Amino acid sequence: MHEGDTLVAGAGLCDEQAVETLVTEGTKYIKQLIEWGGEFDREGGKLVFTQEAAHSRRRIIHAHGDSTGAEFVRSLIARAGQEKTINLTPFANTESLIVRDGRCVGVRFLDPVLRQPREIYAKAVVMATGGAGQLYQHTTNPPVATGDGMAMAYFAGAEMADMEFIQFHPTALNLEKAPRFLLSEAMRGEGGSLKNKYGERFMPRYDERAELAPRDIVARSIVAEMRRTGTRTVFLDMTALDEDFLKHRFPKIYETCKFYGLDIAKDMLPVSPASHYCMGGIRTDLWGRSTLPGLYAAGEVTCTGVHGANRLASNSLLEGLVFGARAGSAAAADSLKAQVSSPKSQDARPVALDLEHGTQISTAVKKRVKRIMWERVGILRDKDSLKRAIKEFDQIAAGNLSTSSRNFVTLARLVATSALWREESRGGHFRNDFPEQDDKFKVHSIQEIGSPIYGSEKISPSVQIKNQ
C-alpha cells in the first residue's frame, strides 16, 4: 500500500525500482535509528502512527508531537559524534567542488574559525545539502535552504533531473510580519478542515479526497478558492478537535500560533501555500552515485526517482535514511582502490569559486530572484511568464556576482528552463497553457552544463552505467 500510494502521488513519473527500494528497506533503517537512540511517540509502549495527505492508512511515526525532523537530526548527529573517525565542523560554508581529470576529489570551504578558504581532498564526496525552498518569496524552508549543493554539482558537470517539480505546501501560516511557519499536513490527517472566508468547507468541491488529496491538488485548490473569493488566505479549522489532544499532538505548532495570538483549539488559522520541497536535484542511481565520478548525494539535494512529479507526504525523511545509507555504502565500496592526494593548487580545477566577492547571496539578488520565482515560476505557470523569468535571470547573471549569488540565480534558471520545456501539467508542475498530462512528457527532464535539456525515461540505469 505504501508503494502504491507513492506511485499515485508521483503522477506517473516515479522510478518503480527506487520506490520499491524505499518501501522495502525503510523499516530496517527506522529500527536502526531507534536503536541509536531515536525517540518516537508511543502509547502503551507501542509506536503511534498518524495519517497524512494521499496516504491510504495511518503509517507515519512522529516524535515529540510535531518535531520529527528535529529528532532525526538529533539522533544522527549524536551517533556520528560517537565515531572517532568522524570530524564535525559546524557552520562551515562549502563553496565549490574540486574536480580533477573528470572526477570529484574534494571540496573547498570557508573555515568558520579561521575565516579563510580551505580544501579537503577525499576518495569520495557525499553531498547532503538539502533543498532550495528559499528560491521563492514565500517558503516554509529555513534561510539556509538556498540550493547551493545542487548548483555546485551542476557547475562541476553533474546532471540535474526534474528541476521543474517544486512542491508547494498547502498550509503555511499566513500572517503579516510572521514567518511562513509550516502547519503540518498531519493536522488535516487528524481531522482539520479547510474553509474559505465565509466559513465554508471547500475542498470536497475540488477533489473527492478533500483535505487528504495530494499536496499539489490541495495547493492549487486553495489558490483557486482564494481567487474565487477575492482573498489572499483561507483557513485551517481545528476547532472540532479536543484542546488537550491538540496541545499534546502539535506542541510546537500550538506554542508558535499562541505566540502570534492564535489558539489552534479556538481560532481559525489563516493559511496559504508556500514552497516546501524540491522533487528534482542531482541525478543519482539507487546507490547515490551522481553522473560525476566520485560525487555521491542523498536527501533533498538529489533526484532518486522516488518522488516522481510530487512527493508523498513524509517520504522525504525516509528517503534520506534509506538512500543516505546506500550512498555512504557505495562511496566507501567504490573508493577502496581510489588514490587521491592533496595536489598543488594549480593541479586542481576549482569550480565556480570567487572568494573575493564574498560568500553570501546579495540582498538585492535574493529579493529579485525570489519575487520572479513566486510570480512567474510558481504554482501556476505559462510560456510567457517562464520566458520572461529566464530573460530576467540572464540579466542578473550578467552582473558581477558572488559565488553564492551565482549559484542562486543559476538554480532558479534551471527550474524555469525545465518548467518551460515541460509542456504539460503533472504533479507539482502546472501549466495554464497545457493543463493536461501528455504521455509524450512521461519522462524526466535532464540538464547538464553546456548541453541542451532533454527527456529520459529512467533516472537510475544510465547513471549507474556511467559510473562503472
C-alpha positions in Angstrom: 0.0 0.0 0.0 2.8 2.4 0.8 4.4 1.7 -2.6 1.0 2.2 -4.3 0.4 5.5 -2.5 3.8 6.8 -3.5 3.3 5.9 -7.2 -0.1 7.5 -7.3 1.2 10.8 -5.7 4.2 10.8 -8.1 1.8 11.2 -11.1 3.3 8.5 -13.3 6.9 9.7 -13.0 8.3 7.6 -10.1 11.1 5.2 -10.7 9.4 2.0 -9.5 12.6 0.3 -8.6 13.5 3.3 -6.4 10.1 3.3 -4.7 10.4 -0.5 -4.1 13.8 0.1 -2.5 12.4 2.8 -0.3 9.5 0.8 0.9 11.4 -2.5 1.3 14.4 -1.1 3.2 12.7 1.7 5.1 11.6 -0.3 8.2 15.2 -1.6 8.7 16.6 1.9 8.9 13.8 3.2 11.1 14.6 0.4 13.5 18.3 1.2 13.3 17.6 4.8 14.2 15.6 3.8 17.2 18.5 1.5 18.3 20.7 4.6 18.0 18.6 6.4 20.4 15.8 7.9 18.3 12.8 8.6 20.4 9.4 8.5 18.7 6.0 8.9 20.3 4.5 5.9 21.9 1.3 4.9 23.7 1.5 1.8 26.0 5.0 1.1 24.7 3.8 0.9 21.1 4.6 3.4 18.4 1.8 5.8 17.5 1.0 6.2 13.8 -0.7 9.1 12.0 -2.0 9.7 8.5 -1.2 12.5 6.1 -2.4 13.5 2.7 -2.6 10.9 -0.1 -1.8 8.1 2.4 -4.4 5.3 2.4 -3.9 4.5 6.1 -2.1 5.5 9.3 1.6 4.6 8.8 3.6 7.7 9.8 5.6 7.8 13.1 6.3 11.1 14.7 8.4 12.5 17.5 7.5 14.9 20.3 4.2 15.5 18.5 5.4 17.7 15.6 9.2 17.7 15.8 10.0 14.5 13.9 12.7 16.0 11.6 14.5 17.6 14.6 14.6 14.2 16.3 16.1 12.6 13.1 18.8 15.2 13.1 19.5 14.9 16.8 19.8 11.1 16.7 22.1 11.1 13.7 24.4 13.8 14.9 24.6 12.1 18.3 25.5 8.8 16.6 28.1 10.4 14.4 29.7 12.0 17.4 30.4 8.6 18.8 32.7 7.7 15.9 36.3 8.7 16.5 37.0 8.9 12.8 34.3 11.4 12.1 35.2 15.1 12.5 32.2 17.5 12.6 32.8 21.1 11.5 29.7 23.1 12.3 28.9 26.3 10.3 31.5 25.6 7.6 30.4 27.2 4.3 31.1 24.8 1.4 31.8 26.9 -1.7 32.6 24.5 -4.5 33.6 21.0 -5.6 37.2 20.3 -6.7 37.3 18.3 -9.9 40.4 16.7 -11.4 40.6 14.6 -14.5 36.8 14.3 -14.6 36.5 13.1 -11.1 35.3 14.9 -7.9 38.2 14.8 -5.5 37.2 17.1 -2.7 35.6 20.4 -1.6 36.6 23.9 -1.0 35.0 25.6 2.0 35.3 28.6 4.2 36.6 27.7 7.6 34.2 29.2 10.3 37.1 29.7 12.8 39.9 30.9 10.6 37.5 32.7 8.2 39.8 31.5 5.4 39.2 29.2 2.4 40.4 25.6 2.9 40.4 22.5 0.8 39.6 18.9 1.8 40.6 16.1 -0.6 38.9 12.7 -0.5 38.3 9.5 -2.4 34.6 10.3 -2.4 32.4 13.2 -1.6 28.8 12.7 -0.4 26.5 15.8 -0.9 23.7 16.1 1.6 23.0 19.8 1.5 19.2 19.8 1.3 16.8 21.7 -0.9 16.2 25.1 -2.4 12.9 26.4 -1.0 14.4 29.8 -0.5 14.2 30.4 -4.2 10.7 31.5 -3.6 9.3 34.6 -1.9 7.0 32.5 0.3 8.6 29.3 1.8 8.4 27.0 4.8 12.2 26.4 4.4 14.9 27.8 6.7 17.2 30.5 5.4 20.0 28.1 4.6 17.9 26.2 2.0 19.3 28.0 -0.9 20.2 25.0 -3.1 24.0 25.6 -3.2 24.7 21.9 -3.2 22.7 21.5 -6.4 24.4 24.4 -8.1 27.8 23.2 -7.1 27.2 19.8 -8.6 25.8 21.4 -11.8 28.8 23.6 -12.2 31.1 20.6 -11.6 29.4 18.8 -14.5 26.9 16.5 -12.8 23.5 16.0 -14.4 20.4 17.5 -12.8 16.9 15.9 -13.1 13.3 17.1 -12.8 14.1 20.6 -11.6 10.6 21.9 -12.6 8.9 19.8 -9.9 8.5 22.0 -6.9 6.1 21.1 -4.1 4.1 23.9 -2.5 2.9 23.0 0.9 -0.8 24.0 1.1 -0.9 25.2 4.7 1.7 27.7 5.8 0.7 30.2 8.4 -0.3 33.4 6.6 0.1 36.3 9.0 1.6 39.7 8.3 5.1 40.0 9.9 5.2 36.3 10.7 7.3 33.7 9.0 5.6 31.2 6.8 5.5 28.6 9.6 4.5 25.1 8.4 1.2 23.9 9.8 1.8 20.2 9.4 -0.2 18.1 7.0 -0.9 15.8 10.0 -3.3 18.5 11.2 -5.6 17.7 8.3 -4.8 14.0 8.8 -6.2 14.3 12.3 -9.4 15.9 11.2 -8.7 19.5 10.4 -10.7 21.1 7.5 -10.0 24.0 5.1 -12.6 26.8 4.9 -12.9 30.0 2.9 -13.5 33.5 4.2 -17.2 32.7 4.5 -16.5 29.7 6.8 -17.4 27.2 4.1 -15.5 24.0 3.7 -14.4 24.0 0.0 -12.1 21.1 -0.7 -14.8 18.5 -1.5 -15.7 20.7 -4.5 -12.2 20.3 -5.9 -11.4 16.6 -5.2 -13.2 13.6 -3.7 -10.3 13.1 -1.3 -11.0 16.6 0.1 -8.3 17.7 2.6 -6.4 14.5 2.1 -5.8 14.9 -1.6 -2.1 15.1 -2.8 -0.4 18.3 -1.9 -0.3 19.7 -5.4 -4.0 19.4 -5.7 -4.7 20.9 -2.3 -2.4 23.8 -3.1 -3.9 24.6 -6.4 -7.4 24.3 -5.0 -6.5 26.8 -2.3 -5.2 29.2 -5.0 -8.4 28.7 -7.0 -10.6 29.3 -3.9 -8.7 32.5 -3.0 -9.2 33.8 -6.5 -12.9 32.9 -6.4 -13.4 34.7 -3.2 -11.1 37.6 -3.8 -8.8 36.9 -0.8 -5.2 36.1 -0.1 -5.9 33.5 2.5 -8.0 30.5 3.5 -8.4 29.0 7.0 -7.4 25.7 8.6 -10.1 24.8 11.2 -9.0 22.5 14.0 -11.7 23.7 16.5 -13.7 20.4 16.3 -10.8 18.6 18.0 -10.1 18.3 21.7 -7.8 21.1 23.1 -5.8 18.7 25.2 -5.3 16.4 22.2 -4.1 19.3 20.1 -1.6 20.5 22.8 -0.2 17.0 23.0 -0.2 16.2 19.4 1.1 19.5 18.0 3.0 21.2 20.8 5.4 23.2 18.7 2.6 24.4 16.4 0.4 25.2 19.4 3.1 27.3 21.0 4.0 29.1 17.8 0.5 30.0 17.0 0.0 31.1 20.6 3.0 33.4 20.2 1.2 35.1 17.3 -2.1 35.4 19.1 -3.9 32.3 17.8 -5.3 29.4 19.7 -5.5 26.4 17.4 -8.3 24.9 19.5 -10.5 28.0 19.2 -9.4 30.1 16.3 -9.5 29.6 12.5 -5.8 29.6 11.3 -5.1 31.8 8.2 -3.1 29.7 5.7 -1.9 29.8 2.1 0.6 27.8 0.0 4.4 28.2 0.2 7.3 26.5 -1.5 8.3 23.4 0.5 10.2 20.7 -1.3 12.2 20.1 -4.5 11.5 16.8 -6.2 14.3 17.4 -8.6 18.0 17.7 -8.0 21.3 15.9 -8.6 20.6 12.9 -10.8 21.6 9.7 -8.9 21.3 6.0 -9.2 19.9 3.7 -6.5 23.2 3.9 -4.6 23.6 7.7 -4.5 26.0 7.8 -7.4 25.8 11.0 -9.5 26.9 11.2 -13.1 30.2 12.8 -11.9 32.5 10.0 -10.7 33.5 10.5 -7.1 30.4 12.5 -6.2 27.5 10.9 -4.3 24.4 12.5 -2.9 21.5 11.8 -0.7 18.3 13.6 0.5 16.5 16.5 -1.0 19.6 17.6 -3.0 19.0 14.6 -5.2 16.6 13.2 -7.7 16.5 9.4 -7.0 13.2 8.9 -8.8 11.3 8.1 -5.6 9.1 11.1 -5.6 8.3 11.4 -9.3 6.3 14.6 -10.0 5.0 15.0 -6.5 6.4 13.7 -3.2 4.1 11.7 -1.0 3.9 13.3 2.5 6.7 12.2 4.9 8.6 10.2 2.3 11.4 12.8 2.5 12.8 11.7 5.8 12.5 8.1 4.9 14.3 8.7 1.6 17.1 10.5 3.5 17.6 7.5 5.8 17.4 4.8 3.1 19.4 6.4 0.3 21.8 8.2 2.7 22.8 4.7 4.0 23.1 3.4 0.4 25.1 6.4 -0.7 27.6 6.0 2.2 28.0 2.3 1.5 28.6 2.9 -2.2 31.0 5.7 -1.6 33.0 3.5 0.7 33.0 0.5 -1.5 33.7 2.3 -4.8 36.6 4.2 -3.4 38.6 1.4 -1.9 41.1 1.4 -4.7 40.9 5.1 -5.5 44.1 7.1 -4.9 43.6 10.8 -4.1 46.4 13.1 -2.9 46.4 16.7 -2.0 48.0 18.3 -5.1 49.5 21.7 -5.6 46.7 24.3 -6.1 47.5 24.7 -9.8 46.9 21.0 -10.4 43.2 21.0 -9.3 40.4 22.7 -11.0 38.2 24.7 -8.6 34.6 25.1 -9.7 32.6 28.3 -9.5 34.5 29.9 -6.7 35.4 33.5 -6.2 36.0 34.3 -2.5 37.0 37.9 -3.3 33.4 38.7 -3.9 32.2 37.2 -0.7 30.2 34.1 0.2 26.7 35.5 0.8 23.9 35.9 -1.6 23.4 39.7 -2.1 20.2 41.0 -0.7 19.3 42.6 -4.0 19.8 39.4 -6.0 17.9 37.3 -3.4 14.9 39.6 -3.3 14.7 39.9 -7.1 15.1 36.2 -7.8 12.6 35.2 -5.1 10.0 37.6 -6.4 10.4 36.4 -10.0 10.2 32.8 -9.0 7.0 33.4 -7.0 5.3 35.5 -9.7 6.5 33.7 -12.8 7.6 30.2 -11.9 5.2 29.5 -9.0 2.2 27.3 -8.5 0.6 28.3 -11.9 2.9 28.7 -14.9 2.7 29.6 -18.6 5.0 30.1 -21.6 5.2 33.9 -21.5 5.8 34.1 -17.8 8.5 31.5 -17.9 10.3 33.1 -20.8 10.3 36.5 -19.0 11.7 34.8 -15.9 14.6 33.3 -17.9 15.3 36.6 -19.5 15.5 38.3 -16.1 17.7 35.6 -14.7 20.1 36.1 -17.6 20.2 39.8 -16.9 21.0 39.2 -13.3 23.7 36.6 -14.1 25.4 39.1 -16.4 26.4 41.1 -13.3 29.4 40.9 -11.0 28.1 38.2 -8.6 29.5 36.4 -5.6 29.7 32.6 -5.8 26.6 32.1 -3.7 24.6 34.7 -5.7 25.6 33.0 -9.0 24.6 29.6 -7.5 21.2 31.1 -6.5 20.3 32.6 -9.9 21.7 29.6 -11.8 19.4 27.3 -9.9 16.4 29.5 -10.5 17.2 29.4 -14.2 17.4 25.6 -14.1 13.9 25.4 -12.6 12.4 27.9 -15.1 14.1 26.3 -18.1 12.8 22.8 -17.3 9.3 24.2 -16.5 9.3 25.9 -19.9 10.4 22.6 -21.6 7.7 20.5 -20.0 4.6 21.4 -22.0 2.1 19.6 -19.8 0.8 19.6 -16.2 1.9 16.9 -13.9 2.3 16.7 -10.1 4.0 19.8 -8.7 4.3 21.4 -12.2 1.1 23.1 -13.6 0.9 24.9 -16.9 -2.1 27.1 -17.5 -1.5 26.8 -21.2 -1.0 23.0 -21.1 -3.4 21.9 -18.3 -3.5 18.2 -19.1 -0.9 15.4 -18.8 0.8 14.4 -22.0 2.3 10.9 -22.4 5.0 12.5 -24.6 6.3 14.1 -21.4 6.2 11.0 -19.2 9.9 11.3 -19.0 12.4 13.0 -16.7 14.0 16.3 -17.7 17.8 16.2 -17.7 20.1 19.2 -17.6 23.8 19.4 -17.8 26.1 22.4 -18.1 26.8 23.2 -21.7 24.2 20.9 -23.1 20.5 21.3 -24.1 17.8 19.9 -21.9 16.4 16.5 -22.9 14.0 13.8 -21.6 14.9 10.4 -20.2 12.6 7.6 -19.4 14.6 6.5 -16.3 16.6 8.1 -13.6 19.0 5.4 -12.3 20.1 2.9 -15.0 22.0 5.3 -17.2 23.7 6.9 -14.2 24.8 3.5 -12.9 26.3 2.5 -16.2 28.2 5.8 -16.4 29.9 5.2 -13.1 31.1 1.7 -13.7 
